[in-house]
Amino acid sequence: MSNRPATISLFGFLNQMGPMEVLVVVGVPALLATLALPIWGIIDAAGRPDVQWTTAGQSKGLWIALMAVGTVFRGAGIVLSIVYLAAIRPKLEAARGGGGEIGKGRFDAESSSLSGQE
């Protein structure tokens, strides 16, 4: 008997599994990951007031549609979501008055003003 501790290699673990188990263990999380980013982008975009979009010079409907259609084509959905979250969302945050920084003011839709800034 060997005194080496028992270790489980990921690939050794997958080699012991059948094709269906590998699909479930690897494929389902990969599928969920490719859906999570576009869904997050769509929810974030849909939840923002139209005034932010207008101020930022962007189209709310266009970005939601692009991410939704891109989600069907996994790679396109991820790329469009990254573009939205990295380039468009900061513009929307700046239009809100937050300057893209978390916790720097809140948009008050009822009074159409910014509150919480010192």
Phi and psi restraints in degrees (range 20) as a CNS / XPLOR table:
assign (resid 1 and name C) (resid 2 and name N)
       (resid 2 and name CA) (resid 2 and name C) 1.0 -91.2 20.0 2
assign (resid 2 and name N) (resid 2 and name CA)
       (resid 2 and name C) (resid 3 and name N) 1.0 147.8 20.0 2
assign (resid 2 and name C) (resid 3 and name N)
       (resid 3 and name CA) (resid 3 and name C) 1.0 -90.3 20.0 2
assign (resid 3 and name N) (resid 3 and name CA)
       (resid 3 and name C) (resid 4 and name N) 1.0 3.6 20.0 2
assign (resid 3 and name C) (resid 4 and name N)
       (resid 4 and name CA) (resid 4 and name C) 1.0 -72.9 20.0 2
assign (resid 4 and name N) (resid 4 and name CA)
       (resid 4 and name C) (resid 5 and name N) 1.0 140.3 20.0 2
assign (resid 4 and name C) (resid 5 and name N)
       (resid 5 and name CA) (resid 5 and name C) 1.0 -68.2 20.0 2
assign (resid 5 and name N) (resid 5 and name CA)
       (resid 5 and name C) (resid 6 and name N) 1.0 148.2 20.0 2
assign (resid 5 and name C) (resid 6 and name N)
       (resid 6 and name CA) (resid 6 and name C) 1.0 -74.8 20.0 2
assign (resid 6 and name N) (resid 6 and name CA)
       (resid 6 and name C) (resid 7 and name N) 1.0 126.5 20.0 2
assign (resid 6 and name C) (resid 7 and name N)
       (resid 7 and name CA) (resid 7 and name C) 1.0 -124.4 20.0 2
assign (resid 7 and name N) (resid 7 and name CA)
       (resid 7 and name C) (resid 8 and name N) 1.0 151.9 20.0 2
assign (resid 7 and name C) (resid 8 and name N)
       (resid 8 and name CA) (resid 8 and name C) 1.0 -113.1 20.0 2
assign (resid 8 and name N) (resid 8 and name CA)
       (resid 8 and name C) (resid 9 and name N) 1.0 118.2 20.0 2
assign (resid 8 and name C) (resid 9 and name N)
       (resid 9 and name CA) (resid 9 and name C) 1.0 -82.5 20.0 2
assign (resid 9 and name N) (resid 9 and name CA)
       (resid 9 and name C) (resid 10 and name N) 1.0 140.6 20.0 2
assign (resid 9 and name C) (resid 10 and name N)
       (resid 10 and name CA) (resid 10 and name C) 1.0 -58.9 20.0 2
assign (resid 10 and name N) (resid 10 and name CA)
       (resid 10 and name C) (resid 11 and name N) 1.0 -45.5 20.0 2
assign (resid 10 and name C) (resid 11 and name N)
       (resid 11 and name CA) (resid 11 and name C) 1.0 -70.6 20.0 2
assign (resid 11 and name N) (resid 11 and name CA)
       (resid 11 and name C) (resid 12 and name N) 1.0 -34.5 20.0 2
assign (resid 11 and name C) (resid 12 and name N)
       (resid 12 and name CA) (resid 12 and name C) 1.0 -64.2 20.0 2
assign (resid 12 and name N) (resid 12 and name CA)
       (resid 12 and name C) (resid 13 and name N) 1.0 -38.3 20.0 2
assign (resid 12 and name C) (resid 13 and name N)
       (resid 13 and name CA) (resid 13 and name C) 1.0 -63.3 20.0 2
assign (resid 13 and name N) (resid 13 and name CA)
       (resid 13 and name C) (resid 14 and name N) 1.0 -44.0 20.0 2
assign (resid 13 and name C) (resid 14 and name N)
       (resid 14 and name CA) (resid 14 and name C) 1.0 -68.4 20.0 2
assign (resid 14 and name N) (resid 14 and name CA)
       (resid 14 and name C) (resid 15 and name N) 1.0 -32.7 20.0 2
assign (resid 14 and name C) (resid 15 and name N)
       (resid 15 and name CA) (resid 15 and name C) 1.0 -65.3 20.0 2
assign (resid 15 and name N) (resid 15 and name CA)
       (resid 15 and name C) (resid 16 and name N) 1.0 -27.3 20.0 2
assign (resid 15 and name C) (resid 16 and name N)
       (resid 16 and name CA) (resid 16 and name C) 1.0 -81.9 20.0 2
assign (resid 16 and name N) (resid 16 and name CA)
       (resid 16 and name C) (resid 17 and name N) 1.0 -9.5 20.0 2
assign (resid 16 and name C) (resid 17 and name N)
       (resid 17 and name CA) (resid 17 and name C) 1.0 -95.1 20.0 2
assign (resid 17 and name N) (resid 17 and name CA)
       (resid 17 and name C) (resid 18 and name N) 1.0 155.3 20.0 2
assign (resid 17 and name C) (resid 18 and name N)
       (resid 18 and name CA) (resid 18 and name C) 1.0 -81.4 20.0 2
assign (resid 18 and name N) (resid 18 and name CA)
       (resid 18 and name C) (resid 19 and name N) 1.0 172.3 20.0 2
assign (resid 18 and name C) (resid 19 and name N)
       (resid 19 and name CA) (resid 19 and name C) 1.0 -60.2 20.0 2
assign (resid 19 and name N) (resid 19 and name CA)
       (resid 19 and name C) (resid 20 and name N) 1.0 -37.5 20.0 2
assign (resid 19 and name C) (resid 20 and name N)
       (resid 20 and name CA) (resid 20 and name C) 1.0 -68.8 20.0 2
assign (resid 20 and name N) (resid 20 and name CA)
       (resid 20 and name C) (resid 21 and name N) 1.0 -39.2 20.0 2
assign (resid 20 and name C) (resid 21 and name N)
       (resid 21 and name CA) (resid 21 and name C) 1.0 -66.4 20.0 2
assign (resid 21 and name N) (resid 21 and name CA)
       (resid 21 and name C) (resid 22 and name N) 1.0 -40.5 20.0 2
assign (resid 21 and name C) (resid 22 and name N)
       (resid 22 and name CA) (resid 22 and name C) 1.0 -62.2 20.0 2
assign (resid 22 and name N) (resid 22 and name CA)
       (resid 22 and name C) (resid 23 and name N) 1.0 -41.7 20.0 2
assign (resid 22 and name C) (resid 23 and name N)
       (resid 23 and name CA) (resid 23 and name C) 1.0 -59.5 20.0 2
assign (resid 23 and name N) (resid 23 and name CA)
       (resid 23 and name C) (resid 24 and name N) 1.0 -43.3 20.0 2
assign (resid 23 and name C) (resid 24 and name N)
       (resid 24 and name CA) (resid 24 and name C) 1.0 -69.1 20.0 2
assign (resid 24 and name N) (resid 24 and name CA)
       (resid 24 and name C) (resid 25 and name N) 1.0 -44.9 20.0 2
assign (resid 24 and name C) (resid 25 and name N)
       (resid 25 and name CA) (resid 25 and name C) 1.0 -72.0 20.0 2
assign (resid 25 and name N) (resid 25 and name CA)
       (resid 25 and name C) (resid 26 and name N) 1.0 -36.1 20.0 2
assign (resid 25 and name C) (resid 26 and name N)
       (resid 26 and name CA) (resid 26 and name C) 1.0 -103.3 20.0 2
assign (resid 26 and name N) (resid 26 and name CA)
       (resid 26 and name C) (resid 27 and name N) 1.0 -45.3 20.0 2
assign (resid 26 and name C) (resid 27 and name N)
       (resid 27 and name CA) (resid 27 and name C) 1.0 -70.3 20.0 2
assign (resid 27 and name N) (resid 27 and name CA)
       (resid 27 and name C) (resid 28 and name N) 1.0 -43.7 20.0 2
assign (resid 27 and name C) (resid 28 and name N)
       (resid 28 and name CA) (resid 28 and name C) 1.0 -63.9 20.0 2
assign (resid 28 and name N) (resid 28 and name CA)
       (resid 28 and name C) (resid 29 and name N) 1.0 -48.3 20.0 2
assign (resid 28 and name C) (resid 29 and name N)
       (resid 29 and name CA) (resid 29 and name C) 1.0 -61.7 20.0 2
assign (resid 29 and name N) (resid 29 and name CA)
       (resid 29 and name C) (resid 30 and name N) 1.0 -36.9 20.0 2
assign (resid 29 and name C) (resid 30 and name N)
       (resid 30 and name CA) (resid 30 and name C) 1.0 -64.5 20.0 2
assign (resid 30 and name N) (resid 30 and name CA)
       (resid 30 and name C) (resid 31 and name N) 1.0 -41.8 20.0 2
assign (resid 30 and name C) (resid 31 and name N)
       (resid 31 and name CA) (resid 31 and name C) 1.0 -63.1 20.0 2
assign (resid 31 and name N) (resid 31 and name CA)
       (resid 31 and name C) (resid 32 and name N) 1.0 -44.9 20.0 2
assign (resid 31 and name C) (resid 32 and name N)
       (resid 32 and name CA) (resid 32 and name C) 1.0 -63.1 20.0 2
assign (resid 32 and name N) (resid 32 and name CA)
       (resid 32 and name C) (resid 33 and name N) 1.0 -37.8 20.0 2
assign (resid 32 and name C) (resid 33 and name N)
       (resid 33 and name CA) (resid 33 and name C) 1.0 -65.9 20.0 2
assign (resid 33 and name N) (resid 33 and name CA)
       (resid 33 and name C) (resid 34 and name N) 1.0 -38.4 20.0 2
assign (resid 33 and name C) (resid 34 and name N)
       (resid 34 and name CA) (resid 34 and name C) 1.0 -72.9 20.0 2
assign (resid 34 and name N) (resid 34 and name CA)
       (resid 34 and name C) (resid 35 and name N) 1.0 -19.8 20.0 2
assign (resid 34 and name C) (resid 35 and name N)
       (resid 35 and name CA) (resid 35 and name C) 1.0 -91.0 20.0 2
assign (resid 35 and name N) (resid 35 and name CA)
       (resid 35 and name C) (resid 36 and name N) 1.0 -29.6 20.0 2
assign (resid 35 and name C) (resid 36 and name N)
       (resid 36 and name CA) (resid 36 and name C) 1.0 -63.4 20.0 2
assign (resid 36 and name N) (resid 36 and name CA)
       (resid 36 and name C) (resid 37 and name N) 1.0 -46.2 20.0 2
assign (resid 36 and name C) (resid 37 and name N)
       (resid 37 and name CA) (resid 37 and name C) 1.0 -65.0 20.0 2
assign (resid 37 and name N) (resid 37 and name CA)
       (resid 37 and name C) (resid 38 and name N) 1.0 -49.6 20.0 2
assign (resid 37 and name C) (resid 38 and name N)
       (resid 38 and name CA) (resid 38 and name C) 1.0 -62.4 20.0 2
assign (resid 38 and name N) (resid 38 and name CA)
       (resid 38 and name C) (resid 39 and name N) 1.0 -38.1 20.0 2
assign (resid 38 and name C) (resid 39 and name N)
       (resid 39 and name CA) (resid 39 and name C) 1.0 -65.5 20.0 2
assign (resid 39 and name N) (resid 39 and name CA)
       (resid 39 and name C) (resid 40 and name N) 1.0 -41.5 20.0 2
assign (resid 39 and name C) (resid 40 and name N)
       (resid 40 and name CA) (resid 40 and name C) 1.0 -59.7 20.0 2
assign (resid 40 and name N) (resid 40 and name CA)
       (resid 40 and name C) (resid 41 and name N) 1.0 -45.8 20.0 2
assign (resid 40 and name C) (resid 41 and name N)
       (resid 41 and name CA) (resid 41 and name C) 1.0 -61.0 20.0 2
assign (resid 41 and name N) (resid 41 and name CA)
       (resid 41 and name C) (resid 42 and name N) 1.0 -43.4 20.0 2
assign (resid 41 and name C) (resid 42 and name N)
       (resid 42 and name CA) (resid 42 and name C) 1.0 -64.4 20.0 2
assign (resid 42 and name N) (resid 42 and name CA)
       (resid 42 and name C) (resid 43 and name N) 1.0 -45.0 20.0 2
assign (resid 42 and name C) (resid 43 and name N)
       (resid 43 and name CA) (resid 43 and name C) 1.0 -64.2 20.0 2
assign (resid 43 and name N) (resid 43 and name CA)
       (resid 43 and name C) (resid 44 and name N) 1.0 -42.2 20.0 2
assign (resid 43 and name C) (resid 44 and name N)
       (resid 44 and name CA) (resid 44 and name C) 1.0 -63.3 20.0 2
assign (resid 44 and name N) (resid 44 and name CA)
       (resid 44 and name C) (resid 45 and name N) 1.0 -45.6 20.0 2
assign (resid 44 and name C) (resid 45 and name N)
       (resid 45 and name CA) (resid 45 and name C) 1.0 -65.2 20.0 2
assign (resid 45 and name N) (resid 45 and name CA)
       (resid 45 and name C) (resid 46 and name N) 1.0 -42.8 20.0 2
assign (resid 45 and name C) (resid 46 and name N)
       (resid 46 and name CA) (resid 46 and name C) 1.0 -67.4 20.0 2
assign (resid 46 and name N) (resid 46 and name CA)
       (resid 46 and name C) (resid 47 and name N) 1.0 -29.3 20.0 2
assign (resid 46 and name C) (resid 47 and name N)
       (resid 47 and name CA) (resid 47 and name C) 1.0 -82.2 20.0 2
assign (resid 47 and name N) (resid 47 and name CA)
       (resid 47 and name C) (resid 48 and name N) 1.0 -4.7 20.0 2
assign (resid 47 and name C) (resid 48 and name N)
       (resid 48 and name CA) (resid 48 and name C) 1.0 -90.8 20.0 2
assign (resid 48 and name N) (resid 48 and name CA)
       (resid 48 and name C) (resid 49 and name N) 1.0 139.7 20.0 2
assign (resid 48 and name C) (resid 49 and name N)
       (resid 49 and name CA) (resid 49 and name C) 1.0 -64.6 20.0 2
assign (resid 49 and name N) (resid 49 and name CA)
       (resid 49 and name C) (resid 50 and name N) 1.0 149.9 20.0 2
assign (resid 49 and name C) (resid 50 and name N)
       (resid 50 and name CA) (resid 50 and name C) 1.0 -58.4 20.0 2
assign (resid 50 and name N) (resid 50 and name CA)
       (resid 50 and name C) (resid 51 and name N) 1.0 -32.1 20.0 2
assign (resid 50 and name C) (resid 51 and name N)
       (resid 51 and name CA) (resid 51 and name C) 1.0 -62.4 20.0 2
assign (resid 51 and name N) (resid 51 and name CA)
       (resid 51 and name C) (resid 52 and name N) 1.0 -33.5 20.0 2
assign (resid 51 and name C) (resid 52 and name N)
       (resid 52 and name CA) (resid 52 and name C) 1.0 -65.0 20.0 2
assign (resid 52 and name N) (resid 52 and name CA)
       (resid 52 and name C) (resid 53 and name N) 1.0 -43.4 20.0 2
assign (resid 52 and name C) (resid 53 and name N)
       (resid 53 and name CA) (resid 53 and name C) 1.0 -64.0 20.0 2
assign (resid 53 and name N) (resid 53 and name CA)
       (resid 53 and name C) (resid 54 and name N) 1.0 -43.8 20.0 2
assign (resid 53 and name C) (resid 54 and name N)
       (resid 54 and name CA) (resid 54 and name C) 1.0 -64.3 20.0 2
assign (resid 54 and name N) (resid 54 and name CA)
       (resid 54 and name C) (resid 55 and name N) 1.0 -45.5 20.0 2
assign (resid 54 and name C) (resid 55 and name N)
       (resid 55 and name CA) (resid 55 and name C) 1.0 -62.2 20.0 2
assign (resid 55 and name N) (resid 55 and name CA)
       (resid 55 and name C) (resid 56 and name N) 1.0 -37.4 20.0 2
assign (resid 55 and name C) (resid 56 and name N)
       (resid 56 and name CA) (resid 56 and name C) 1.0 -80.2 20.0 2
assign (resid 56 and name N) (resid 56 and name CA)
       (resid 56 and name C) (resid 57 and name N) 1.0 -8.6 20.0 2
assign (resid 56 and name C) (resid 57 and name N)
       (resid 57 and name CA) (resid 57 and name C) 1.0 72.8 20.0 2
assign (resid 57 and name N) (resid 57 and name CA)
       (resid 57 and name C) (resid 58 and name N) 1.0 30.7 20.0 2
assign (resid 57 and name C) (resid 58 and name N)
       (resid 58 and name CA) (resid 58 and name C) 1.0 -121.1 20.0 2
assign (resid 58 and name N) (resid 58 and name CA)
       (resid 58 and name C) (resid 59 and name N) 1.0 163.4 20.0 2
assign (resid 58 and name C) (resid 59 and name N)
       (resid 59 and name CA) (resid 59 and name C) 1.0 -107.3 20.0 2
assign (resid 59 and name N) (resid 59 and name CA)
       (resid 59 and name C) (resid 60 and name N) 1.0 115.4 20.0 2
assign (resid 59 and name C) (resid 60 and name N)
       (resid 60 and name CA) (resid 60 and name C) 1.0 -61.1 20.0 2
assign (resid 60 and name N) (resid 60 and name CA)
       (resid 60 and name C) (resid 61 and name N) 1.0 -49.5 20.0 2
assign (resid 60 and name C) (resid 61 and name N)
       (resid 61 and name CA) (resid 61 and name C) 1.0 -61.2 20.0 2
assign (resid 61 and name N) (resid 61 and name CA)
       (resid 61 and name C) (resid 62 and name N) 1.0 -40.6 20.0 2
assign (resid 61 and name C) (resid 62 and name N)
       (resid 62 and name CA) (resid 62 and name C) 1.0 -63.2 20.0 2
assign (resid 62 and name N) (resid 62 and name CA)
       (resid 62 and name C) (resid 63 and name N) 1.0 -46.8 20.0 2
assign (resid 62 and name C) (resid 63 and name N)
       (resid 63 and name CA) (resid 63 and name C) 1.0 -68.3 20.0 2
assign (resid 63 and name N) (resid 63 and name CA)
       (resid 63 and name C) (resid 64 and name N) 1.0 -38.0 20.0 2
assign (resid 63 and name C) (resid 64 and name N)
       (resid 64 and name CA) (resid 64 and name C) 1.0 -64.6 20.0 2
assign (resid 64 and name N) (resid 64 and name CA)
       (resid 64 and name C) (resid 65 and name N) 1.0 -43.8 20.0 2
assign (resid 64 and name C) (resid 65 and name N)
       (resid 65 and name CA) (resid 65 and name C) 1.0 -64.2 20.0 2
assign (resid 65 and name N) (resid 65 and name CA)
       (resid 65 and name C) (resid 66 and name N) 1.0 -43.6 20.0 2
assign (resid 65 and name C) (resid 66 and name N)
       (resid 66 and name CA) (resid 66 and name C) 1.0 -59.7 20.0 2
assign (resid 66 and name N) (resid 66 and name CA)
       (resid 66 and name C) (resid 67 and name N) 1.0 -46.2 20.0 2
assign (resid 66 and name C) (resid 67 and name N)
       (resid 67 and name CA) (resid 67 and name C) 1.0 -68.6 20.0 2
assign (resid 67 and name N) (resid 67 and name CA)
       (resid 67 and name C) (resid 68 and name N) 1.0 -37.2 20.0 2
assign (resid 67 and name C) (resid 68 and name N)
       (resid 68 and name CA) (resid 68 and name C) 1.0 -65.9 20.0 2
assign (resid 68 and name N) (resid 68 and name CA)
       (resid 68 and name C) (resid 69 and name N) 1.0 -47.5 20.0 2
assign (resid 68 and name C) (resid 69 and name N)
       (resid 69 and name CA) (resid 69 and name C) 1.0 -67.4 20.0 2
assign (resid 69 and name N) (resid 69 and name CA)
       (resid 69 and name C) (resid 70 and name N) 1.0 -39.9 20.0 2
assign (resid 69 and name C) (resid 70 and name N)
       (resid 70 and name CA) (resid 70 and name C) 1.0 -63.0 20.0 2
assign (resid 70 and name N) (resid 70 and name CA)
       (resid 70 and name C) (resid 71 and name N) 1.0 -27.0 20.0 2
assign (resid 70 and name C) (resid 71 and name N)
       (resid 71 and name CA) (resid 71 and name C) 1.0 -63.8 20.0 2
assign (resid 71 and name N) (resid 71 and name CA)
       (resid 71 and name C) (resid 72 and name N) 1.0 -31.8 20.0 2
assign (resid 71 and name C) (resid 72 and name N)
       (resid 72 and name CA) (resid 72 and name C) 1.0 -64.0 20.0 2
assign (resid 72 and name N) (resid 72 and name CA)
       (resid 72 and name C) (resid 73 and name N) 1.0 -38.5 20.0 2
assign (resid 72 and name C) (resid 73 and name N)
       (resid 73 and name CA) (resid 73 and name C) 1.0 -101.6 20.0 2
assign (resid 73 and name N) (resid 73 and name CA)
       (resid 73 and name C) (resid 74 and name N) 1.0 96.0 20.0 2
assign (resid 73 and name C) (resid 74 and name N)
       (resid 74 and name CA) (resid 74 and name C) 1.0 -42.5 20.0 2
assign (resid 74 and name N) (resid 74 and name CA)
       (resid 74 and name C) (resid 75 and name N) 1.0 -52.8 20.0 2
assign (resid 74 and name C) (resid 75 and name N)
       (resid 75 and name CA) (resid 75 and name C) 1.0 -61.9 20.0 2
assign (resid 75 and name N) (resid 75 and name CA)
       (resid 75 and name C) (resid 76 and name N) 1.0 -42.7 20.0 2
assign (resid 75 and name C) (resid 76 and name N)
       (resid 76 and name CA) (resid 76 and name C) 1.0 -64.7 20.0 2
assign (resid 76 and name N) (resid 76 and name CA)
       (resid 76 and name C) (resid 77 and name N) 1.0 -40.3 20.0 2
assign (resid 76 and name C) (resid 77 and name N)
       (resid 77 and name CA) (resid 77 and name C) 1.0 -63.1 20.0 2
assign (resid 77 and name N) (resid 77 and name CA)
       (resid 77 and name C) (resid 78 and name N) 1.0 -40.6 20.0 2
assign (resid 77 and name C) (resid 78 and name N)
       (resid 78 and name CA) (resid 78 and name C) 1.0 -67.9 20.0 2
assign (resid 78 and name N) (resid 78 and name CA)
       (resid 78 and name C) (resid 79 and name N) 1.0 -45.9 20.0 2
assign (resid 78 and name C) (resid 79 and name N)
       (resid 79 and name CA) (resid 79 and name C) 1.0 -61.9 20.0 2
assign (resid 79 and name N) (resid 79 and name CA)
       (resid 79 and name C) (resid 80 and name N) 1.0 -47.4 20.0 2
assign (resid 79 and name C) (resid 80 and name N)
       (resid 80 and name CA) (resid 80 and name C) 1.0 -63.4 20.0 2
assign (resid 80 and name N) (resid 80 and name CA)
       (resid 80 and name C) (resid 81 and name N) 1.0 -37.6 20.0 2
assign (resid 80 and name C) (resid 81 and name N)
       (resid 81 and name CA) (resid 81 and name C) 1.0 -66.9 20.0 2
assign (resid 81 and name N) (resid 81 and name CA)
       (resid 81 and name C) (resid 82 and name N) 1.0 -40.0 20.0 2
assign (resid 81 and name C) (resid 82 and name N)
       (resid 82 and name CA) (resid 82 and name C) 1.0 -64.3 20.0 2
assign (resid 82 and name N) (resid 82 and name CA)
       (resid 82 and name C) (resid 83 and name N) 1.0 -42.0 20.0 2
assign (resid 82 and name C) (resid 83 and name N)
       (resid 83 and name CA) (resid 83 and name C) 1.0 -61.6 20.0 2
assign (resid 83 and name N) (resid 83 and name CA)
       (resid 83 and name C) (resid 84 and name N) 1.0 -45.3 20.0 2
assign (resid 83 and name C) (resid 84 and name N)
       (resid 84 and name CA) (resid 84 and name C) 1.0 -61.2 20.0 2
assign (resid 84 and name N) (resid 84 and name CA)
       (resid 84 and name C) (resid 85 and name N) 1.0 -50.8 20.0 2
assign (resid 84 and name C) (resid 85 and name N)
       (resid 85 and name CA) (resid 85 and name C) 1.0 -69.6 20.0 2
assign (resid 85 and name N) (resid 85 and name CA)
       (resid 85 and name C) (resid 86 and name N) 1.0 -29.9 20.0 2
assign (resid 85 and name C) (resid 86 and name N)
       (resid 86 and name CA) (resid 86 and name C) 1.0 -91.6 20.0 2
assign (resid 86 and name N) (resid 86 and name CA)
       (resid 86 and name C) (resid 87 and name N) 1.0 -31.1 20.0 2
assign (resid 86 and name C) (resid 87 and name N)
       (resid 87 and name CA) (resid 87 and name C) 1.0 -114.5 20.0 2
assign (resid 87 and name N) (resid 87 and name CA)
       (resid 87 and name C) (resid 88 and name N) 1.0 -42.6 20.0 2
assign (resid 87 and name C) (resid 88 and name N)
       (resid 88 and name CA) (resid 88 and name C) 1.0 -84.1 20.0 2
assign (resid 88 and name N) (resid 88 and name CA)
       (resid 88 and name C) (resid 89 and name N) 1.0 -44.0 20.0 2
assign (resid 88 and name C) (resid 89 and name N)
       (resid 89 and name CA) (resid 89 and name C) 1.0 -58.1 20.0 2
assign (resid 89 and name N) (resid 89 and name CA)
       (resid 89 and name C) (resid 90 and name N) 1.0 -42.6 20.0 2
assign (resid 89 and name C) (resid 90 and name N)
       (resid 90 and name CA) (resid 90 and name C) 1.0 -61.1 20.0 2
assign (resid 90 and name N) (resid 90 and name CA)
       (resid 90 and name C) (resid 91 and name N) 1.0 -34.3 20.0 2
assign (resid 90 and name C) (resid 91 and name N)
       (resid 91 and name CA) (resid 91 and name C) 1.0 -65.3 20.0 2
assign (resid 91 and name N) (resid 91 and name CA)
       (resid 91 and name C) (resid 92 and name N) 1.0 -39.5 20.0 2
assign (resid 91 and name C) (resid 92 and name N)
       (resid 92 and name CA) (resid 92 and name C) 1.0 -67.2 20.0 2
assign (resid 92 and name N) (resid 92 and name CA)
       (resid 92 and name C) (resid 93 and name N) 1.0 -39.2 20.0 2
assign (resid 92 and name C) (resid 93 and name N)
       (resid 93 and name CA) (resid 93 and name C) 1.0 -62.8 20.0 2
assign (resid 93 and name N) (resid 93 and name CA)
       (resid 93 and name C) (resid 94 and name N) 1.0 -41.5 20.0 2
assign (resid 93 and name C) (resid 94 and name N)
       (resid 94 and name CA) (resid 94 and name C) 1.0 -65.7 20.0 2
assign (resid 94 and name N) (resid 94 and name CA)
       (resid 94 and name C) (resid 95 and name N) 1.0 -37.4 20.0 2
assign (resid 94 and name C) (resid 95 and name N)
       (resid 95 and name CA) (resid 95 and name C) 1.0 -67.3 20.0 2
assign (resid 95 and name N) (resid 95 and name CA)
       (resid 95 and name C) (resid 96 and name N) 1.0 -28.3 20.0 2
assign (resid 95 and name C) (resid 96 and name N)
       (resid 96 and name CA) (resid 96 and name C) 1.0 -72.0 20.0 2
assign (resid 96 and name N) (resid 96 and name CA)
       (resid 96 and name C) (resid 97 and name N) 1.0 -21.9 20.0 2
assign (resid 96 and name C) (resid 97 and name N)
       (resid 97 and name CA) (resid 97 and name C) 1.0 105.7 20.0 2
assign (resid 97 and name N) (resid 97 and name CA)
       (resid 97 and name C) (resid 98 and name N) 1.0 1.7 20.0 2
assign (resid 97 and name C) (resid 98 and name N)
       (resid 98 and name CA) (resid 98 and name C) 1.0 -87.9 20.0 2
assign (resid 98 and name N) (resid 98 and name CA)
       (resid 98 and name C) (resid 99 and name N) 1.0 -9.9 20.0 2
assign (resid 98 and name C) (resid 99 and name N)
       (resid 99 and name CA) (resid 99 and name C) 1.0 63.7 20.0 2
assign (resid 99 and name N) (resid 99 and name CA)
       (resid 99 and name C) (resid 100 and name N) 1.0 18.7 20.0 2
assign (resid 99 and name C) (resid 100 and name N)
       (resid 100 and name CA) (resid 100 and name C) 1.0 82.0 20.0 2
assign (resid 100 and name N) (resid 100 and name CA)
       (resid 100 and name C) (resid 101 and name N) 1.0 2.8 20.0 2
assign (resid 100 and name C) (resid 101 and name N)
       (resid 101 and name CA) (resid 101 and name C) 1.0 -105.0 20.0 2
assign (resid 101 and name N) (resid 101 and name CA)
       (resid 101 and name C) (resid 102 and name N) 1.0 134.9 20.0 2
assign (resid 101 and name C) (resid 102 and name N)
       (resid 102 and name CA) (resid 102 and name C) 1.0 -66.9 20.0 2
assign (resid 102 and name N) (resid 102 and name CA)
       (resid 102 and name C) (resid 103 and name N) 1.0 135.4 20.0 2
assign (resid 102 and name C) (resid 103 and name N)
       (resid 103 and name CA) (resid 103 and name C) 1.0 83.0 20.0 2
assign (resid 103 and name N) (resid 103 and name CA)
       (resid 103 and name C) (resid 104 and name N) 1.0 10.7 20.0 2
assign (resid 103 and name C) (resid 104 and name N)
       (resid 104 and name CA) (resid 104 and name C) 1.0 -103.7 20.0 2
assign (resid 104 and name N) (resid 104 and name CA)
       (resid 104 and name C) (resid 105 and name N) 1.0 58.3 20.0 2
assign (resid 104 and name C) (resid 105 and name N)
       (resid 105 and name CA) (resid 105 and name C) 1.0 105.6 20.0 2
assign (resid 105 and name N) (resid 105 and name CA)
       (resid 105 and name C) (resid 106 and name N) 1.0 150.4 20.0 2
assign (resid 105 and name C) (resid 106 and name N)
       (resid 106 and name CA) (resid 106 and name C) 1.0 -125.8 20.0 2
assign (resid 106 and name N) (resid 106 and name CA)
       (resid 106 and name C) (resid 107 and name N) 1.0 141.8 20.0 2
assign (resid 106 and name C) (resid 107 and name N)
       (resid 107 and name CA) (resid 107 and name C) 1.0 -82.6 20.0 2
assign (resid 107 and name N) (resid 107 and name CA)
       (resid 107 and name C) (resid 108 and name N) 1.0 126.2 20.0 2
assign (resid 107 and name C) (resid 108 and name N)
       (resid 108 and name CA) (resid 108 and name C) 1.0 -102.1 20.0 2
assign (resid 108 and name N) (resid 108 and name CA)
       (resid 108 and name C) (resid 109 and name N) 1.0 101.7 20.0 2
assign (resid 108 and name C) (resid 109 and name N)
       (resid 109 and name CA) (resid 109 and name C) 1.0 -64.0 20.0 2
assign (resid 109 and name N) (resid 109 and name CA)
       (resid 109 and name C) (resid 110 and name N) 1.0 -31.6 20.0 2
assign (resid 109 and name C) (resid 110 and name N)
       (resid 110 and name CA) (resid 110 and name C) 1.0 -68.7 20.0 2
assign (resid 110 and name N) (resid 110 and name CA)
       (resid 110 and name C) (resid 111 and name N) 1.0 -42.7 20.0 2
assign (resid 110 and name C) (resid 111 and name N)
       (resid 111 and name CA) (resid 111 and name C) 1.0 -100.5 20.0 2
assign (resid 111 and name N) (resid 111 and name CA)
       (resid 111 and name C) (resid 112 and name N) 1.0 -0.7 20.0 2
assign (resid 111 and name C) (resid 112 and name N)
       (resid 112 and name CA) (resid 112 and name C) 1.0 51.0 20.0 2
assign (resid 112 and name N) (resid 112 and name CA)
       (resid 112 and name C) (resid 113 and name N) 1.0 43.5 20.0 2
assign (resid 112 and name C) (resid 113 and name N)
       (resid 113 and name CA) (resid 113 and name C) 1.0 -138.3 20.0 2
assign (resid 113 and name N) (resid 113 and name CA)
       (resid 113 and name C) (resid 114 and name N) 1.0 171.9 20.0 2
assign (resid 113 and name C) (resid 114 and name N)
       (resid 114 and name CA) (resid 114 and name C) 1.0 -99.5 20.0 2
assign (resid 114 and name N) (resid 114 and name CA)
       (resid 114 and name C) (resid 115 and name N) 1.0 140.0 20.0 2
assign (resid 114 and name C) (resid 115 and name N)
       (resid 115 and name CA) (resid 115 and name C) 1.0 -130.4 20.0 2
assign (resid 115 and name N) (resid 115 and name CA)
       (resid 115 and name C) (resid 116 and name N) 1.0 160.7 20.0 2
assign (resid 115 and name C) (resid 116 and name N)
       (resid 116 and name CA) (resid 116 and name C) 1.0 88.9 20.0 2
assign (resid 116 and name N) (resid 116 and name CA)
       (resid 116 and name C) (resid 117 and name N) 1.0 5.0 20.0 2
assign (resid 116 and name C) (resid 117 and name N)
       (resid 117 and name CA) (resid 117 and name C) 1.0 -96.4 20.0 2
assign (resid 117 and name N) (resid 117 and name CA)
       (resid 117 and name C) (resid 118 and name N) 1.0 143.1 20.0 2
